[in-house]
Amino acid sequence: MKVTIDGQSIDVEPGTTILQAARMIGGDLVPPAMCYYSKLKGSGGKCRCCLVEVSKGSEADPRPMPKLMASCVTGCMDGMEVNSKSSDRVTEARKSVTEFLLINHPLDCPICDQAGECDLQNLSFEHGNPKSRFIEEKRTFEPENIGPNIQLHMNRCILCQRCVQVADQLTDNRVHGVLDRGDHANISTGISKAIDNEFSGNMIDVCPVGALTDKTFRFKSRVWFNKPYNAHRECTTPGCCGKTTVWMFGGEIQRVTGRKDEYHEVEEFICNSCRFEHKDVNDWVIEGPREFEKDSVINQNNYVQKLEKVQIDTEKNILLGRDIDRKKISMAEIPLNNNNKNS
């Protein structure tokens, strides 16, 4: 089947969704997604961030679809034409969805461990409104201890339900889910039972916001201060690939995560033993620095990113005398004298 998205055509197999086709093409036309996760069955259709405009249904029925469609759950048809980035209608809808998601969000990015790799943060940078029209009181939830390794911040949750699907599909005994309805809906265990299954840590990786964070890394460092390296070990836990990303600060491993692609989806899930219990460098075979496929605050000035030297062309008189001042400030011309008590 042939599908055209923002003027770019691609041949796809039957059953492919519009979002999957857009990801095959790549680039800026790929719709954002907060609830869809390609590794989880049945995900998508909840956040409405990936809305697109179908200007032509198919060759058999060329009529446009009257409403904007969620691209993550809308299948492609032969001859379908879709407008994503090029549609003003879609852009306005995504701004509205972003504003809706931020209504109850506490906006505590300066203290949130997810800051710097948060999908909601990226979404708000592109589609957010700098001013809020919401004057009512935000919904709040009492803190709840759901386990020894995972911290739940329900105030930040956008109810994408990825964590519930991870527990459903990776574990045998899910003990948490979505409770209540409407604006009272929340993620909880219901009876305050600890989540302690061997693959529960993957809930942290799939969470697009800071609702689920790693207690072993909590408030230790900002993610952009860490250097990520690909690493692996021979893990004996059934179902664990043993291939991870270790985030290092100097010679210390501060946290371990699954390897993620450019859409922030893990390539393979890992067990809690690899994630929480092996923080010694000797436990891992370090493969090398991890290359980033997507620009973010983490890989700015990174060692794997080629940077061009910036030169400012201006008149010499404007910067006259500045070179001498710089030497004085840096003290490069003043030798260190250990005998000088005032130094």
Stockholm file with secondary structure:
# STOCKHOLM 1.0

chainA/1-343         MKVTIDGQSIDVEPGTTILQAARMIGGDLVPPAMCYYSKLKGSGGKCRCCLVEVSKGSEADPRPMPKLMASCVTGCMDGMEVNSKSSDRVTEARKSVTEFLLINHPLDCPICDQAGECDLQNLSFEHGNPKSRFIEEKRTFEPENIGPNIQLHMNRCILCQRCVQVADQLTDNRVHGVLDRGDHANISTGISKAIDNEFSGNMIDVCPVGALTDKTFRFKSRVWFNKPYNAHRECTTPGCCGKTTVWMFGGEIQRVTGRKDEYHEVEEFICNSCRFEHKDVNDWVIEGPREFEKDSVINQNNYVQKLEKVQIDTEKNILLGRDIDRKKISMAEIPLNNNNKNS
#=GR chainA/1-343 SS CEEEETTEEEECCTTCBHHHHHHHHCSTTSCCCSSCCTTSTTCCSSSCTTEEEEEECCSSCCCCCSSCEETTTCBCCTTEEEESTTCHHHHHHHHHHHHHHTSSCCCCGGGCTTTTSCHHHHHHHHHCCSSCCCCSCCCCCCCEECCSSEEECGGGCCCCCHHHHHHHHHCSCCCCEEESCGGGCEEECSSCCCCCCTTTTHHHHHCSSTTEEETTTTTTCCGGGSEEEEEECCCCSTTCCCEEEEEEETTEEEEEEECBCTTSCBSSCCCHIIIIICCCGGGSEEEEECCCSSCCSTTTTCTTSCCCCCCCCCCTTTTTTHHHHHHHHHTTTSCCCTTCTTC
#=GC SS_cons         CEEEETTEEEECCTTCBHHHHHHHHCSTTSCCCSSCCTTSTTCCSSSCTTEEEEEECCSSCCCCCSSCEETTTCBCCTTEEEESTTCHHHHHHHHHHHHHHTSSCCCCGGGCTTTTSCHHHHHHHHHCCSSCCCCSCCCCCCCEECCSSEEECGGGCCCCCHHHHHHHHHCSCCCCEEESCGGGCEEECSSCCCCCCTTTTHHHHHCSSTTEEETTTTTTCCGGGSEEEEEECCCCSTTCCCEEEEEEETTEEEEEEECBCTTSCBSSCCCHIIIIICCCGGGSEEEEECCCSSCCSTTTTCTTSCCCCCCCCCCTTTTTTHHHHHHHHHTTTSCCCTTCTTC
//
